Amino acid sequence: MLAAQECSVFRASLPRARALPCARVLSAARPARVESTRFSSPSPFRAQRNTAVKLATKTRQSLVCHAAGNGSSEYDYDLIIIGCGVGGHGAAIHAVEQGLKTAVIEGHDIGGTCVNRGCVPSKALLAASGRIRDLKNEMHLKSMGIQVGSVDFDRQGIADHASNLANTIQGNLKRSLEAIGVDILIGSAKLTGENKVKYSLPGRVDVGGEVTAKSIIIATGSVPFVPPGVPIDGKTVFTSDHALKMDWLPDWIAIIGSGYIGLEFSDVYTALGCDVTFVEAMDKMMPGFDGEIGKMAQRLLINPRSIDYHTGVLASKVTPGVPGVKPVLIELTDFHTKEKVDTLEVDACLVATGRAPYTQGLGLDAIGVETDRRGYVPVNEKMQVLDTSGEPLRNVFCIGDANGKYMLAHAASAQGISAVENICERSHVLNHLSVPAACFTHPEISFVGLTQEQAEEKSKEEGFPIAIAKTSFKANSKALAEKEGDGMAKIIYRKDTGEILGVHIIGLHAADLIHEASNAVATGQTVQDIKFNVHAHPTLSEVLDELFKQCHVESEAKAPVLA
């Protein structure tokens, strides 16, 4: 019945004399006949006809997915998504596009960690503090003929900017779901079966219930990980959740961990006049980055600023203080010997030691599933949840930080779209090596794929040669015009096939530049393919243009020299 109704709509959109038969528009078995239909009418008519065909094709795909997702009326929904962060939101939109009746269950804030306590508000702080850093850099401005007076800032105003941005984006996400008919159910969810979910709010008898769905996606995200021996008081010892509120600016702050979160906050704090001390368990700073990029990052982001650091040590004990009255005490223990080596006295301590999955209380035992020792929900490559015997559950999926595959907001969204594709019985596997990552410091850092160290290890194991090409921002006209020549880009690729293994960038707008490389990896392009791409001049994208043109593979035949 639905197919007939949709067909009538598309017929009505075409001139009566040229109306296409319903079977011709919607039948997958006869696409050639639709495309080969000839018209002698002017181009506006043809454009109208092409639009109708495209709409019909999309509707047919939605109908097929709808049939796959809900073959009967025994369920309340085709799909229920537990959690509505960036991953759950992306999955919900894609599900509706495929014709699935969808609901999300959210116990906290629409947008999850990213929008409310992570990516979004932190970028507001970085934007404001970055402007302050630029305006205070008199030598940099003077080199471009600019003179400024005294630069001051309002701490609360900067904090309000971050809060207002989060509220705006949260409202936008909620309205975008409501506009396409997604039901938003408020409460904490608990699985009571492979097709049943209960939800409720503590102390509220008017909120909650039990709903059923053909398929369920778990998208509950993560919370800050706090190591043992570190009590959080939210004032002098706090996580990124508290730091984003920027209730006060300590003169001296210790940051435990030198990953993305720690680096970005060090950028904010030093721009606003604070001294920073890093406490890093590994033997070098920024251990998760490519080694060469990490060294340059230390030269650009650590050494010239009011930052010192301790590596190879653990913050084994932290004692909160009182702002302006009593310092925070941090006992440092050698990572290898476990012997106490020092005690720091600072005004505040930010715990930036990563994140832990938020999976407790989900009722996974009701569907025969157990998390691993770290709390992650086990999944296969199609995001299907695995039971205790390692077998995938047909209709239960898990995406984002809760599965631990790649703890980034956009990775969660990509996994959500992939899960919906699999729900619609269109087999899809996300290549996580094609997912880009970025650190929004000044300058920025970004990468996709393997580090040089990982690529070298892989080449030894599998027996293939690798090659590396590099270029500098100092050779880029746009970067020099901005007086921002510090930075580099590098690519690691297979010398025999041209396969791109990894691309790393540090420099002006690195987070925006990485996507040409990540999309090349996602679509299987080689260095031979992308070296012929054309880039506008003068732009920062020419950094990658220069990088790609330096790549050569063993199988390339040299063109003959013409006389």
N, C-alpha and C positions, 0 to 999 in steps of 0.2 A: 504494500500500500504506500509506504513512504517513497519507494523508488518511483512509483507512478505519479505521485504528487510532485516530486522534484522535477520529473520529466516535463510535466505540464508547465511548470514555471519557465523552464528553459525554452520550450516551444513558443511560449508567449513572448519571449524576449527576441524572437527572430521574426522577420517579415513572413506573413502567412504563406506567400507563394513559394518560399524557400525553406520552410520549416523542416528541420531534420527529424527523421523518425527516432522515437525514443530508443529503440533497440540499437540504432546506429551510434547514438551518443554514449549510451551507458555500457555497451558490450565491450568487454576487454578482448574478445575473440576477433573483433573486426575493426581494429583501430585504423588500418590502412584505408578503408572505405571512407571513414570520416575525414582523414587528412587529404584524400584525393578528390573529394567533391569539388567540382569546378563551378565557379560563379563568374558571370559576365558583368556583375554589378560593380559599382564604384568601390573604392577602398574603404569608405566608412562602413558599408555593409559587411565587407569581409572582416573588418576589425570586430564588428558586433558579433559576427558568427564565431570568430576565433575565441572571443571572450566567453561565449556560451559553452563552447566545447571544453575550454579549460575548467570552467566552473563545474560542468557535468563530470569531467574526469575526476576532479577533486572530491565531488560529492560521492561518486561511486566508490573511491578509495575509503571515504569515511564510512559508507554503508557497509563495505566489506569488513572494516575494522570493528564497526558496531556489532555486526553479526558475530564476529569472532569473540568479542568481549562479553556479549550478553545474549546468549542463545535462548534465554527464557526470561520470564518476568518474576522469577523466584527471589531475585536480589533487589535491594533498594538502589544500588548503584552498579555501574559497570566497573568503576574504579574508586577506591578510597585511598587517599594519600595521608599518611600520618606524619604531620609536620609540614609547615609551610614557609620554609626558608627559601633561598634562591633555587635549590634543587627541587623542592616540592612545587614551587610556583611554576618553574619551567616545565615540569612533568604535567601539571594540571592544564596548562595552556595547550601543550601538544596533544594531550588526551582529548580535549574538547575539539580541537581541529580534526581529530580522527573520528569524531562522532560518538565518543564515550561519555555517558552521563557520569559526572565526576563530583566528588566532594573532598575537601581537605579538612583535617582535624588539627587544630592548633591550640596548644595549651598556654602559650605565652604571647609573643608578638608576631604578626604577619611580617615576613621578611627574615625572621630568624636572626642568627648571630651576625651575619654579614651586614644586613641593613641596620640593625639596631645597636650592635655592640662590637662591630668589627670593621669590615672593608669600607663601608660608606662613611661613618663618622670619623674614622681615622684619616681618610683622605681629606676631609674638611680641615682637620687639625694640621695636616701636612701642607695643605694649600695656604692656609693663613700663616703658619710659621715660616713656610718657604718664602713668602712675600717679605716677611720681616727680615729674614736672612739676606735676601737680595738687596733690600733697601739699606741695610746696615753695612753692606760691602762697598765702602766708599771707593776703594781702588778699582773695583770692577766697573762701577758706574762712571767713575772719572775717565776710564779708558774709552768710554763711549761719549764723552763730553757732557755727562749728566752730573749735576750737583744737587744734593738734597740736604735738608737740615736735620734736626734731631728727629729720631724715629722712636715712637712709643707705641704701646699696644694695651688693649683692655683684655685681661685674662678671661673675664666672664663673657665678654663679647665673642671671643674665639670659641669658648665652650658652648655658647648659645648657637653659634653657626653650625657646629657639629650636631647638636641636638635637633635643631630645626631641620637640617638636611635629612637626618634619619626619620623624623616624623613625616616629612614630605614624601620621601620614597616609600615609606611604609603605607601611607594613604594611597599612593599611586598603585602599588601592588594590589592592595585590597580592592580598589575600584576596578582594576583590570580583570580580576577574577569575577567579580559580581557582574560585570558587563557582559561576560560570555556565558553566564549561567552556572558557574561553579558554586556549589553550596559550601559555605564556611561554617563548620561546626566547632564551637568553642569548648575546650576541655582537654584533659590529659587522657590519652588513649591507651587501651590495653586489649591485646588480642585475646579472644576467647575461642578462636578456631581459625581455620585457614580462610574462612569467608566472613568472619564476624569480628566486630570491634565494639567494645564498650568505651564510652568517654564520659568524663565528669569533671567538675571543679570542686575542690575541697570546700566544705561549708556551704555549698550552693545546691539546694534540692530542686531548683527550677532550671538547672542546666544539666544536660547530659542525656544519655540513652544508649541504645544498642542499635547499630546499623550493620547491614550486610552488603557485600560486594563480590562480584565475580573475581576481581583481582585487587590486591592490596600492595601499596608501595610504602615501605618504611623510610622516612626521610627526617629523622629526629635530630640530626646534626651532632654538635659536640659542645663541650664546656671547657674552660681553661683547666689545664692539668697543673696541679699543685703538688710538688714533691713532699715526701714525709719530712716532718720537722720544720715546716714552714707554716705558721698560723697566719691566716688572713684576717686583718682587722678592718680592711677597707679604707683606712686613713693613712697609715704609715707603711703598711705592708699590703700590697694590693695586686690584682691581676689587671689585664687589659680592659676588662669590663668596667672597673672602677676608674682606671686612668683616663678613659675617654671622657669622663665627666669633668675632668680637670678642675677639681674643687680647689686645688692650691698648687703652687709651683715650689717644690723644694729646692733649696740651694744646691744640694748634693744628693743625687739619687743613684742607687745601685740597681742594675738591671741583670737579673739572672737569666742567662740565655742570650746568644747572639745570632738568632735566626731572624726571619722576616719581621716578627712582631717587635723583638728587641731593637733591631736596627732602625725600624721606622720611628719608634718612640724616642730613640736617642737623637734622631734627626729633629724631632719636634722639641724635645727638652733643651738641646744645645742651642737651637735657634732662638729660644725664649730666655736664654741666659743661665741655664742650669749646668752644673758639672755632672758628668756621668762616669760611673765605674761599671764595667762589664764583669760578670762572673760566669765563666764558660767551662763546662766540664771537659770538653775535648781539648786536645793539645794545641789547637789553633783556633783563631777567631773565624766565624762564619763557616763552620765545617761542612755545611750542606751545599755550598757553592762550588763551582769549578775552581780548582786551585789557583789558576792564573787570574781569573776574575776576582777571586777573594783577595788576592794580594793587592790588586789595583783598588778594590773597594776599601781596603784598610788604608791605603795611601790617600784616598780621596775623602773617605767618610769618617775615619777614626783619627789618624795622626794629626791633621791640622786643627782639630776641634778639642774642646775641653773634655776629653775622654781618656781614661786609662782603663786597663783591663788585667784580669787574672785568668790565665788558662790552665787547664789540667786540674781544676779544683772544683769541689762541690760546696754548695751552701748547706752545710750539714745541720746547722741550727740558726734560726732567725728569731730574734726577740723584738717584737713591735715597740715603738717608742710613743712619744707624744709630740705632735707638731710644734716646733719652736721651743720645746721644753726638754725633751728627753730623746736621745738619738736611737736609731734602730741598730741593733747589734747583729752582725752576721759572722758566724764562725765558718772559716774556710778549711776544708779537709782535702788533702791530696787525693786525687781520683784513683791513683794506683795503690798507694800505701795505706790510705785511709787514716793517715796521721794529721792532726790539727797543725796547720801551717800559719794561720793569721786570723785576726779578728778585725772586721771593718766597723767603723762607726759612721753612719750616714743619716741623712734626714728622712729618707724614704727608701723603699725597696719595691721595685716592680718585678713580679714573677712572670717571666715570659718563656716558660719551658715547654711550650707546645700545648696541644689540646687533647682531650680524652673524649671518646664517644659517649653520647647521651642515650644509653640504651637500657638503663635499669627501669624496671617496672613495666616493661612492654608486654609481659606475659608470653614470652617466647616459648616457655615450656608447654603452653597449650597447643603449640603446633610442632612439638618435637624438635626444637632448635635451642642450641646453647651458644653463647658468645665465646670467643677465645679468651685467653687469660687477661688480655688488655681491654676486653669489653666490646670488641668489634663483632658485628654480625657477619658470619661467613657467607660469601656469595660466589657464584661462578662468573664466567666472563660475560654472561647475559644479564647479570645483576639479580639472578634468581637466588633466593635464600636456600642454603644447604641445611638439611636436617643433621641429626647427630651421626648418621651413617654416611654422610657425605653426598646424599642424593638431593637433587634440586626439587624444591616445591614448585609445582606447576604455576601457581597463581600468586605467590608471595615474593616480592622483590625488595631489595634494600639499596639505597643510593646515598651518595655523599659521605660526609664524615663518619656516619654510623657504620660504614663498611670498611673504612680505613684504606681504601685503594689509593686515593689521591685527595688529600684534605684541602681542597680549594673550592670556592663557591661555584666558579664556572665549570669545574669538573663535575660537581654535583648536578648542575643543570644538564650537562651533556649526558651524564649517566641516566638522569630521569627521562630524557628524550629517548635514549637507547632502550630503557626498560619498557616504555610505552610501545615502541616499535615491536619489541618481542611479545608484548601482550597482544598486539594486533597480528601476531603470527607472521611478522616480517623479520626474519632473523637478522639481528644487528649486534655487532661487537665494537665497542669504543676502543680505539687505539690510544691508550693513556700516554704513550710517548709523544703523541701529537698535541697534548694539552700544554699550553704555555703557562709560565709562572712569572710573577713580577714582584719586585720590592720597590716601593714608591718613595725611596729616599731621594736626596738631591746631590748628585745625579742618580737616576734610576738604574735598576738592575733587572734584566729579564733573561729568560732562557727557555728552550724547549729541547726535550730529548736527553741524551746522555752527557755527562761531563767528560772531559778529556780522559780523566782517570778511569771512569767506567768504560769508555769506548776502548781504551787500550787493553783493559782486562778482557773485554768481550772479544777483541780481535785475537788475543792469544788463545782463548778457549776454543774459538771457532775457526781459527786459521785463515783470516783474511787480512789484507793490508789496509791501513787507514792513512788518511792525509789530513793536514790542518792548514787552513788559510786564516789570515788575520788582517785587519785594517784598523786605522785610527780615526777618531773624530777630528783630529787635527788636519786631516786631508779633506774635510768636508766644508764647502763654502758656507752653507747655512749655519753650521755650528760656529764657524769663525766669525760670521756676522753677529752672532749672539754673544761672542766672546766666551763660548762654552766648548772649547776644543778638547777638554779632558774626557777620555773614554776610549773604548775599543770594542770591536766585535770580532768574534772568531767562529769558525765552522769546522766541525769534525765530520768527515765523510769517508765512505769506503772508496779506496783508490781504484779498486777493480770494477765496481758497478756504478759509482756515483751516488749511492744511497746516502741520504742525509742522516747522520747519527745524532747530531746535537748542534745547536746554535746558541751562543751566549753573547749578551750585549751589556755593557755598562756605559752610560752616557746620557746626554740630553734626550728625553722622551723615549728611552729604551723600551718602556712598557708598551708604547704604541707601535714601535718598529718591529717587534718580534713576530707579529701575526703573519707577515708574508712567509716567514720561515715555518711557523707552525702549520699554516694551511698547506704549504708544500709537503710537509711530512704527512699530514692527514690525507692528502690526495695522491700520495705515492710519487711525487715528482722527484727527479734526481737533480744533481747539480748541473747536468747537461741541459735539463729543461729550463731551470730558473735563471740561468746565466744570460738568456736572451730576453728576459723581461725588461721593459722600458720604464724608467723612473723620471719624474719631472725634475727639472733643474731650475734653480738650486733648492733642493730639499734634503732633509735628514735621511730620507729613504735611500739616497745615493750611498750611504754608508754600506747598506746591504748590497746595492748594485756593485760596488767596488769589491765587496767580499766575494760575491758569487762569481765574478769574472776572473778571480784568481784561482778558481777550482779547476783541476784537470784530472781526468781519469786515464788509466793505462790503455784503455781500448780506443781512445780518441785518435782518429787518423788525421795526420797533419795535411792541411790543404796544400796543393802544389803552388809554387810561386810562379805567377804569370810573368812572362818576359815583357 
